[in-house]
Amino acid sequence: MGKLRALPVVVCLLVTACTFPPTATPTASPSPSPTPALTLSPTPSPEPTPTPPPTPGATDVPAFAGGELVETTIDGMRVRQRASTDSRVIADLLPLQAQLEVVMGPILNDGLGWYLVKDANASDLGFGEGWIAAGYEPEPFLVSTGSQAAGSLTVVGLAGTGDAEHGPVTIEADGDYAIRWVATDPERNGCSFAVLLATGTAEPVPAIRATIGDDLVPGTLQPNAFEGLGQRGLVFVSVTSDCAWTLAIVRIPGATPEPSPSG
């Protein structure tokens, strides 16, 4: 009888063991999201600042001698009464390769280099003489033809900014001569202009003296005044000035004699 009472306990233990609650399944922790890498925008390169072309100056104006033949390189150029863009037009729209005789220049005014020129073909271009802009190298408005004008009255043409000396210039014993000149202060503050002439080793003789204001000033040493200076033969020309200037020593053609009446 004692063995039989022990069985329920064993069975009960076996049954109880079968009714334990299930073990909880652990919940997986979520994986952390990766932090996106920081993308740096490239720093834009600064745009290069264009270098402005240098402003043309006196050395960029084509150089021509007094009496030299030149021709236009573009169609439609104008000849003016004075060396200024505001001056009256005396010949309009010159054709391409129009031939001109240089009297004097250049002189800088209104941002351009100007020459006093004559119509090389008499009345073909419709004017006697006037001022024309020469432009700047390497694409000037005027170019040399490589020859001198036949019968030119210009003995010498000079130009500069400041002091200058030139010579000798041959002034014949016979004939009348004059000195034509133009001076200006590019800054429009005023300047002075003086010309002296000297024969050989003699002391220079004052020929022209002028005070220039805020405008472009032309002038002429007339033949009678030139004659009074007694400058003949080999003559040296000295300019003392703080202006921009140009001058020309020119021959004055003799008067045409009146025809005598027939007898």
MARMI-649886 format. One record per atom (N, C-alpha, C): residue in one letter; x, y, z; residue number from 1. Coordinates in steps of 0.1 Angstrom, whole numbers. Layout:
  rest      x      y      z   nr
     A      X      Y      Z  NUM
...
END
This chain:
  rest      x      y      z   nr
     M      8    -12      0    1
     M      0      0      0    1
     M      9     12      0    1
     G     20     13      7    2
     G     29     25      7    2
     G     34     29     -6    2
     K     38     20    -15    3
     K     43     22    -29    3
     K     33     28    -38    3
     L     20     24    -36    4
     L     10     29    -44    4
     L      7     44    -41    4
     R      9     49    -30    5
     R      6     63    -26    5
     R     17     72    -32    5
     A     28     67    -34    6
     A     39     76    -39    6
     A     37     79    -54    6
     L     30     72    -62    7
     L     29     74    -76    7
     L     23     88    -80    7
     P     12     92    -74    8
     P      6    105    -78    8
     P     16    116    -77    8
     V     24    115    -67    9
     V     34    127    -66    9
     V     43    128    -77    9
     V     48    116    -82   10
     V     57    116    -93   10
     V     50    120   -106   10
     V     38    115   -107   11
     V     30    119   -119   11
     V     27    134   -119   11
     C     23    138   -107   12
     C     21    153   -106   12
     C     33    161   -109   12
     L     44    156   -105   13
     L     56    164   -108   13
     L     59    164   -123   13
     L     56    152   -129   14
     L     58    152   -144   14
     L     48    161   -151   14
     V     36    161   -146   15
     V     26    169   -153   15
     V     29    184   -151   15
     T     32    187   -139   16
     T     36    201   -136   16
     T     47    206   -144   16
     A     57    197   -146   17
     A     68    201   -155   17
     A     64    204   -169   17
     C     53    198   -173   18
     C     48    200   -187   18
     C     40    213   -188   18
     T     36    219   -177   19
     T     28    231   -178   19
     T     35    244   -175   19
     F     48    244   -175   20
     F     56    257   -173   20
     F     53    266   -185   20
     P     52    279   -182   21
     P     50    289   -193   21
     P     62    289   -202   21
     P     59    292   -214   22
     P     70    292   -224   22
     P     79    304   -221   22
     T     92    302   -224   23
     T    102    312   -222   23
     T    100    323   -233   23
     A    100    336   -228   24
     A     98    347   -238   24
     A    110    348   -247   24
     T    106    351   -260   25
     T    117    353   -271   25
     T    122    367   -270   25
     P    134    369   -269   26
     P    140    383   -268   26
     P    137    391   -281   26
     T    134    403   -280   27
     T    132    412   -292   27
     T    145    418   -296   27
     A    148    416   -310   28
     A    161    421   -315   28
     A    160    437   -315   28
     S    171    443   -311   29
     S    173    457   -311   29
     S    175    462   -326   29
     P    168    472   -330   30
     P    171    477   -344   30
     P    185    481   -346   30
     S    190    478   -358   31
     S    204    483   -361   31
     S    204    498   -363   31
     P    213    505   -358   32
     P    214    520   -360   32
     P    216    523   -375   32
     S    208    534   -379   33
     S    209    539   -393   33
     S    223    546   -395   33
     P    230    543   -406   34
     P    243    549   -408   34
     P    241    564   -410   34
     T    250    572   -404   35
     T    249    587   -406   35
     T    255    590   -420   35
     P    247    597   -429   36
     P    252    600   -442   36
     P    264    609   -442   36
     A    274    606   -451   37
     A    286    613   -451   37
     A    283    627   -456   37
     L    290    638   -450   38
     L    289    652   -454   38
     L    296    654   -467   38
     T    288    659   -477   39
     T    294    662   -490   39
     T    297    677   -491   39
     L    309    680   -494   40
     L    313    694   -495   40
     L    312    699   -509   40
     S    305    710   -511   41
     S    304    716   -525   41
     S    317    722   -528   41
     P    322    720   -541   42
     P    335    727   -544   42
     P    334    742   -544   42
     T    344    749   -540   43
     T    344    763   -540   43
     T    346    768   -554   43
     P    337    776   -559   44
     P    339    780   -573   44
     P    351    789   -575   44
     S    358    787   -586   45
     S    370    795   -589   45
     S    366    809   -593   45
     P    372    820   -588   46
     P    368    833   -592   46
     P    371    835   -607   46
     E    361    843   -613   47
     E    363    846   -627   47
     E    375    855   -629   47
     P    383    853   -639   48
     P    395    862   -641   48
     P    390    876   -646   48
     T    396    886   -640   49
     T    392    900   -644   49
     T    399    903   -657   49
     P    392    907   -667   50
     P    399    910   -680   50
     P    407    922   -678   50
     T    419    922   -684   51
     T    428    934   -684   51
     T    425    943   -695   51
     P    421    955   -692   52
     P    417    964   -703   52
     P    429    967   -712   52
     P    427    969   -725   53
     P    439    972   -734   53
     P    444    986   -730   53
     P    457    988   -732   54
     P    463   1001   -728   54
     P    457   1012   -737   54
     T    455   1024   -732   55
     T    451   1035   -740   55
     T    462   1040   -749   55
     P    458   1041   -762   56
     P    469   1045   -772   56
     P    474   1059   -769   56
     G    486   1061   -772   57
     G    493   1074   -769   57
     G    500   1079   -781   57
     A    508   1089   -779   58
     A    515   1096   -790   58
     A    524   1086   -798   58
     T    530   1076   -791   59
     T    539   1067   -798   59
     T    532   1057   -807   59
     D    518   1056   -805   60
     D    510   1047   -813   60
     D    505   1054   -826   60
     V    506   1067   -827   61
     V    502   1074   -839   61
     V    512   1072   -850   61
     P    507   1068   -862   62
     P    517   1066   -873   62
     P    524   1079   -876   62
     A    537   1078   -879   63
     A    546   1090   -881   63
     A    548   1092   -896   63
     F    545   1104   -900   64
     F    547   1108   -914   64
     F    555   1121   -915   64
     A    563   1123   -925   65
     A    571   1135   -926   65
     A    563   1146   -934   65
     G    567   1158   -933   66
     G    561   1169   -941   66
     G    563   1167   -955   66
     G    553   1168   -964   67
     G    555   1165   -978   67
     G    553   1151   -982   67
     E    551   1142   -972   68
     E    549   1127   -976   68
     E    535   1125   -981   68
     L    534   1116   -990   69
     L    521   1111   -995   69
     L    516   1100   -987   69
     V    503   1101   -983   70
     V    497   1090   -975   70
     V    484   1087   -982   70
     E    478   1076   -978   71
     E    464   1072   -983   71
     E    456   1067   -972   71
     T    443   1068   -973   72
     T    433   1063   -963   72
     T    432   1048   -964   72
     T    430   1041   -953   73
     T    428   1027   -952   73
     T    414   1022   -950   73
     I    405   1032   -948   74
     I    391   1029   -946   74
     I    383   1039   -954   74
     D    371   1035   -957   75
     D    362   1043   -965   75
     D    354   1052   -956   75
     G    352   1065   -960   76
     G    343   1073   -953   76
     G    349   1083   -943   76
     M    362   1085   -944   77
     M    369   1094   -935   77
     M    365   1109   -937   77
     R    366   1117   -927   78
     R    363   1131   -928   78
     R    375   1140   -926   78
     V    375   1151   -933   79
     V    385   1162   -931   79
     V    379   1173   -925   79
     R    385   1179   -914   80
     R    379   1189   -906   80
     R    387   1202   -907   80
     Q    381   1213   -903   81
     Q    387   1226   -904   81
     Q    398   1228   -893   81
     R    396   1221   -882   82
     R    406   1221   -871   82
     R    408   1207   -866   82
     A    419   1205   -858   83
     A    422   1192   -853   83
     A    413   1189   -841   83
     S    400   1187   -844   84
     S    391   1184   -833   84
     S    379   1177   -839   84
     T    373   1168   -831   85
     T    361   1161   -835   85
     T    349   1170   -835   85
     D    350   1182   -829   86
     D    339   1192   -829   86
     D    340   1202   -840   86
     S    351   1201   -847   87
     S    353   1211   -858   87
     S    344   1209   -870   87
     R    342   1219   -878   88
     R    334   1218   -890   88
     R    340   1208   -900   88
     V    332   1200   -906   89
     V    337   1191   -917   89
     V    338   1198   -930   89
     I    350   1198   -936   90
     I    351   1205   -949   90
     I    352   1195   -961   90
     A    354   1182   -958   91
     A    354   1172   -968   91
     A    348   1159   -962   91
     D    337   1154   -967   92
     D    330   1143   -961   92
     D    332   1130   -968   92
     L    334   1119   -961   93
     L    334   1106   -966   93
     L    344   1104   -978   93
     L    357   1105   -974   94
     L    367   1103   -984   94
     L    367   1088   -988   94
     P    370   1085  -1000   95
     P    370   1071  -1005   95
     P    382   1064  -1000   95
     L    381   1050  -1000   96
     L    393   1042   -996   96
     L    405   1045  -1006   96
     Q    417   1046  -1000   97
     Q    429   1049  -1007   97
     Q    429   1063  -1013   97
     A    422   1072  -1007   98
     A    423   1086  -1011   98
     A    437   1091  -1008   98
     Q    444   1097  -1017   99
     Q    458   1102  -1015   99
     Q    458   1116  -1010   99
     L    467   1118   -999  100
     L    468   1131   -993  100
     L    482   1135   -991  100
     E    485   1147   -991  101
     E    499   1152   -988  101
     E    500   1158   -974  101
     V    509   1153   -966  102
     V    510   1157   -952  102
     V    517   1171   -952  102
     V    511   1180   -945  103
     V    518   1193   -942  103
     V    525   1193   -929  103
     M    518   1190   -918  104
     M    524   1189   -905  104
     M    516   1180   -896  104
     G    521   1176   -885  105
     G    515   1168   -875  105
     G    524   1157   -871  105
     P    520   1148   -862  106
     P    506   1148   -856  106
     P    506   1157   -844  106
     I    493   1160   -840  107
     I    491   1167   -827  107
     I    479   1159   -821  107
     L    481   1156   -808  108
     L    471   1149   -800  108
     L    460   1159   -795  108
     N    447   1155   -798  109
     N    436   1163   -794  109
     N    423   1154   -795  109
     D    415   1155   -784  110
     D    402   1147   -784  110
     D    405   1132   -785  110
     G    417   1128   -779  111
     G    420   1114   -779  111
     G    425   1108   -793  111
     L    428   1117   -802  112
     L    432   1113   -816  112
     L    445   1120   -820  112
     G    453   1114   -829  113
     G    464   1121   -835  113
     G    460   1127   -848  113
     W    462   1140   -851  114
     W    457   1146   -863  114
     W    469   1151   -871  114
     Y    467   1151   -884  115
     Y    476   1156   -894  115
     Y    469   1167   -902  115
     L    476   1178   -905  116
     L    472   1187   -915  116
     L    476   1182   -929  116
     V    466   1180   -938  117
     V    469   1174   -951  117
     V    463   1183   -962  117
     K    468   1180   -974  118
     K    463   1187   -986  118
     K    458   1176   -995  118
     D    448   1180  -1004  119
     D    444   1170  -1014  119
     D    456   1168  -1024  119
     A    461   1156  -1025  120
     A    472   1154  -1034  120
     A    468   1153  -1049  120
     N    456   1153  -1052  121
     N    451   1153  -1066  121
     N    443   1165  -1069  121
     A    449   1177  -1066  122
     A    442   1189  -1069  122
     A    428   1190  -1063  122
     S    418   1190  -1072  123
     S    404   1192  -1067  123
     S    396   1179  -1066  123
     D    403   1167  -1068  124
     D    396   1154  -1069  124
     D    387   1152  -1056  124
     L    393   1156  -1044  125
     L    386   1153  -1032  125
     L    377   1164  -1027  125
     G    378   1175  -1034  126
     G    369   1186  -1031  126
     G    373   1195  -1019  126
     F    386   1195  -1015  127
     F    391   1205  -1005  127
     F    405   1208  -1008  127
     G    409   1220  -1002  128
     G    423   1224  -1003  128
     G    432   1218   -993  128
     E    429   1221   -980  129
     E    437   1214   -969  129
     E    428   1214   -957  129
     G    431   1205   -948  130
     G    423   1203   -936  130
     G    430   1193   -927  130
     W    423   1190   -915  131
     W    429   1181   -905  131
     W    421   1168   -906  131
     I    429   1157   -905  132
     I    424   1143   -905  132
     I    430   1135   -894  132
     A    422   1126   -888  133
     A    427   1117   -878  133
     A    434   1106   -884  133
     A    446   1102   -878  134
     A    455   1092   -884  134
     A    452   1078   -878  134
     G    444   1077   -867  135
     G    443   1064   -861  135
     G    455   1060   -853  135
     Y    456   1047   -849  136
     Y    467   1042   -842  136
     Y    471   1029   -847  136
     E    484   1026   -846  137
     E    490   1013   -849  137
     E    484   1003   -840  137
     P    482    991   -845  138
     P    486    985   -857  138
     P    476    986   -869  138
     E    465    993   -866  139
     E    455    995   -877  139
     E    451   1009   -879  139
     P    461   1017   -884  140
     P    459   1031   -885  140
     P    449   1035   -897  140
     F    444   1047   -897  141
     F    435   1052   -907  141
     F    443   1057   -919  141
     L    455   1060   -917  142
     L    464   1065   -928  142
     L    477   1056   -929  142
     V    482   1054   -941  143
     V    494   1047   -943  143
     V    502   1054   -953  143
     S    515   1053   -952  144
     S    524   1060   -962  144
     S    524   1052   -976  144
     T    525   1060   -986  145
     T    526   1054  -1000  145
     T    541   1052  -1003  145
     G    550   1057   -994  146
     G    564   1055   -997  146
     G    570   1066  -1006  146
     S    563   1076  -1009  147
     S    568   1087  -1018  147
     S    565   1101  -1013  147
     Q    572   1111  -1018  148
     Q    570   1124  -1015  148
     Q    561   1131  -1025  148
     A    553   1141  -1021  149
     A    545   1148  -1031  149
     A    554   1157  -1040  149
     A    552   1156  -1052  150
     A    559   1164  -1062  150
     A    556   1179  -1060  150
     G    566   1188  -1059  151
     G    563   1202  -1058  151
     G    558   1206  -1044  151
     S    560   1198  -1034  152
     S    555   1202  -1021  152
     S    562   1214  -1016  152
     L    554   1223  -1009  153
     L    558   1235  -1003  153
     L    563   1234   -989  153
     T    562   1222   -983  154
     T    566   1220   -969  154
     T    581   1216   -969  154
     V    589   1225   -962  155
     V    603   1222   -961  155
     V    605   1212   -950  155
     V    599   1213   -939  156
     V    600   1204   -928  156
     V    588   1205   -919  156
     G    583   1193   -914  157
     G    572   1193   -905  157
     G    577   1186   -892  157
     L    574   1192   -881  158
     L    579   1187   -868  158
     L    567   1186   -858  158
     A    569   1178   -848  159
     A    558   1176   -838  159
     A    564   1170   -825  159
     G    557   1173   -814  160
     G    562   1168   -802  160
     G    554   1172   -790  160
     T    558   1167   -778  161
     T    551   1171   -766  161
     T    563   1175   -756  161
     G    565   1188   -754  162
     G    577   1192   -747  162
     G    587   1198   -756  162
     D    600   1199   -750  163
     D    611   1205   -757  163
     D    616   1196   -768  163
     A    622   1203   -779  164
     A    627   1195   -790  164
     A    637   1204   -798  164
     E    646   1197   -805  165
     E    656   1204   -813  165
     E    657   1196   -826  165
     H    658   1204   -837  166
     H    659   1198   -851  166
     H    667   1206   -860  166
     G    674   1199   -869  167
     G    682   1206   -879  167
     G    694   1199   -883  167
     P    701   1205   -893  168
     P    698   1218   -899  168
     P    687   1216   -909  168
     V    680   1227   -911  169
     V    670   1228   -922  169
     V    675   1238   -932  169
     T    674   1235   -945  170
     T    679   1244   -955  170
     T    669   1254   -959  170
     I    672   1266   -957  171
     I    664   1278   -960  171
     I    672   1285   -972  171
     E    666   1285   -983  172
     E    673   1291   -995  172
     E    674   1306   -993  172
     A    684   1311  -1000  173
     A    687   1325  -1000  173
     A    676   1334  -1006  173
     D    669   1328  -1016  174
     D    658   1335  -1023  174
     D    645   1328  -1019  174
     G    635   1336  -1020  175
     G    621   1331  -1017  175
     G    616   1334  -1003  175
     D    603   1333  -1002  176
     D    597   1337   -989  176
     D    593   1324   -982  176
     Y    594   1325   -969  177
     Y    591   1313   -960  177
     Y    582   1318   -949  177
     A    575   1308   -943  178
     A    566   1311   -931  178
     A    567   1299   -922  178
     I    563   1301   -910  179
     I    562   1290   -900  179
     I    548   1289   -896  179
     R    542   1277   -898  180
     R    528   1275   -894  180
     R    529   1265   -882  180
     W    520   1268   -872  181
     W    521   1260   -860  181
     W    507   1259   -853  181
     V    506   1248   -845  182
     V    494   1246   -837  182
     V    499   1240   -823  182
     A    493   1245   -812  183
     A    497   1240   -799  183
     A    485   1239   -790  183
     T    485   1230   -781  184
     T    474   1228   -772  184
     T    479   1221   -759  184
     D    472   1223   -748  185
     D    475   1216   -736  185
     D    465   1205   -735  185
     P    469   1192   -736  186
     P    459   1181   -735  186
     P    451   1181   -722  186
     E    457   1186   -711  187
     E    450   1187   -698  187
     E    441   1199   -697  187
     R    442   1208   -706  188
     R    434   1221   -706  188
     R    436   1229   -694  188
     N    449   1229   -690  189
     N    453   1238   -679  189
     N    461   1250   -683  189
     G    465   1250   -696  190
     G    474   1261   -701  190
     G    488   1257   -702  190
     C    495   1262   -712  191
     C    509   1258   -714  191
     C    516   1270   -722  191
     S    529   1268   -724  192
     S    536   1279   -732  192
     S    543   1272   -744  192
     F    545   1280   -754  193
     F    551   1275   -767  193
     F    560   1285   -772  193
     A    573   1282   -775  194
     A    583   1291   -780  194
     A    592   1284   -790  194
     V    595   1291   -801  195
     V    604   1286   -812  195
     V    616   1295   -813  195
     L    628   1290   -814  196
     L    640   1298   -817  196
     L    647   1292   -829  196
     L    653   1301   -837  197
     L    660   1297   -849  197
     L    675   1301   -847  197
     A    684   1293   -852  198
     A    698   1296   -852  198
     A    705   1292   -865  198
     T    713   1301   -870  199
     T    720   1298   -882  199
     T    734   1293   -878  199
     G    738   1281   -881  200
     G    751   1276   -878  200
     G    753   1276   -863  200
     T    764   1283   -859  201
     T    768   1284   -844  201
     T    763   1297   -838  201
     A    756   1305   -845  202
     A    751   1318   -840  202
     A    741   1316   -829  202
     E    740   1326   -821  203
     E    730   1325   -810  203
     E    716   1324   -815  203
     P    708   1316   -809  204
     P    694   1314   -813  204
     P    686   1327   -813  204
     V    677   1329   -822  205
     V    669   1341   -823  205
     V    655   1337   -820  205
     P    648   1344   -811  206
     P    634   1341   -808  206
     P    625   1343   -820  206
     A    617   1334   -824  207
     A    608   1335   -836  207
     A    594   1335   -832  207
     I    590   1327   -823  208
     I    576   1325   -818  208
     I    575   1324   -803  208
     R    566   1331   -797  209
     R    563   1329   -783  209
     R    549   1331   -781  209
     A    542   1321   -774  210
     A    528   1321   -772  210
     A    524   1314   -759  210
     T    514   1319   -753  211
     T    508   1313   -741  211
     T    495   1307   -745  211
     I    493   1294   -743  212
     I    481   1287   -747  212
     I    472   1285   -735  212
     G    459   1287   -737  213
     G    449   1285   -727  213
     G    443   1271   -727  213
     D    430   1271   -727  214
     D    424   1258   -726  214
     D    418   1253   -739  214
     D    424   1258   -750  215
     D    419   1254   -763  215
     D    431   1252   -773  215
     L    428   1246   -784  216
     L    438   1244   -794  216
     L    440   1257   -802  216
     V    453   1261   -803  217
     V    456   1275   -808  217
     V    465   1273   -821  217
     P    461   1278   -832  218
     P    469   1278   -844  218
     P    476   1292   -846  218
     G    487   1293   -853  219
     G    493   1305   -856  219
     G    503   1304   -868  219
     T    507   1316   -873  220
     T    516   1316   -884  220
     T    526   1328   -882  220
     L    539   1324   -883  221
     L    549   1335   -885  221
     L    550   1339   -899  221
     Q    545   1350   -902  222
     Q    543   1355   -916  222
     Q    557   1357   -923  222
     P    557   1357   -937  223
     P    569   1358   -944  223
     P    577   1370   -941  223
     N    571   1382   -939  224
     N    578   1394   -936  224
     N    585   1393   -922  224
     A    579   1386   -913  225
     A    585   1384   -899  225
     A    596   1374   -900  225
     F    595   1364   -908  226
     F    605   1354   -910  226
     F    617   1361   -917  226
     E    615   1369   -927  227
     E    626   1376   -934  227
     E    633   1385   -924  227
     G    626   1391   -915  228
     G    633   1400   -905  228
     G    642   1393   -895  228
     L    640   1380   -894  229
     L    649   1372   -885  229
     L    663   1370   -891  229
     G    664   1371   -905  230
     G    677   1369   -911  230
     G    682   1355   -911  230
     Q    673   1345   -911  231
     Q    677   1331   -910  231
     Q    677   1325   -924  231
     R    689   1323   -929  232
     R    690   1317   -942  232
     R    702   1307   -942  232
     G    702   1298   -951  233
     G    712   1287   -951  233
     G    708   1275   -943  233
     L    717   1270   -935  234
     L    714   1259   -926  234
     L    710   1264   -912  234
     V    697   1261   -910  235
     V    691   1267   -898  235
     V    686   1256   -888  235
     F    689   1258   -875  236
     F    685   1248   -865  236
     F    673   1254   -858  236
     V    663   1245   -855  237
     V    651   1248   -849  237
     V    650   1243   -835  237
     S    648   1251   -825  238
     S    646   1247   -811  238
     S    632   1251   -806  238
     V    626   1241   -800  239
     V    612   1244   -794  239
     V    613   1242   -779  239
     T    609   1252   -771  240
     T    608   1251   -757  240
     T    593   1252   -753  240
     S    588   1241   -748  241
     S    573   1241   -746  241
     S    569   1230   -736  241
     D    558   1232   -729  242
     D    552   1221   -722  242
     D    538   1218   -728  242
     C    536   1221   -741  243
     C    524   1218   -748  243
     C    526   1206   -757  243
     A    515   1201   -762  244
     A    515   1193   -774  244
     A    515   1202   -786  244
     W    524   1200   -796  245
     W    525   1210   -807  245
     W    529   1203   -820  245
     T    528   1211   -830  246
     T    533   1207   -843  246
     T    536   1220   -851  246
     L    546   1220   -860  247
     L    549   1231   -868  247
     L    554   1227   -882  247
     A    553   1236   -891  248
     A    559   1233   -904  248
     A    565   1246   -910  248
     I    577   1245   -915  249
     I    583   1256   -922  249
     I    580   1254   -937  249
     V    573   1264   -943  250
     V    568   1262   -956  250
     V    573   1273   -965  250
     R    574   1270   -978  251
     R    578   1280   -988  251
     R    565   1287   -992  251
     I    566   1300   -995  252
     I    554   1307  -1000  252
     I    556   1309  -1015  252
     P    547   1304  -1023  253
     P    548   1305  -1038  253
     P    548   1319  -1042  253
     G    557   1323  -1052  254
     G    557   1337  -1057  254
     G    544   1340  -1064  254
     A    542   1353  -1064  255
     A    530   1358  -1071  255
     A    531   1355  -1086  255
     T    520   1351  -1092  256
     T    519   1349  -1106  256
     T    519   1363  -1113  256
     P    529   1366  -1122  257
     P    529   1379  -1129  257
     P    517   1381  -1138  257
     E    512   1393  -1138  258
     E    501   1397  -1146  258
     E    505   1396  -1161  258
     P    497   1390  -1169  259
     P    501   1390  -1183  259
     P    501   1404  -1189  259
     S    512   1407  -1197  260
     S    513   1420  -1202  260
     S    504   1422  -1215  260
     P    498   1433  -1216  261
     P    489   1435  -1228  261
     P    496   1434  -1241  261
     S    490   1429  -1250  262
     S    496   1428  -1264  262
     S    497   1441  -1270  262
     G    508   1444  -1277  263
     G    510   1457  -1284  263
     G    503   1459  -1297  263
END
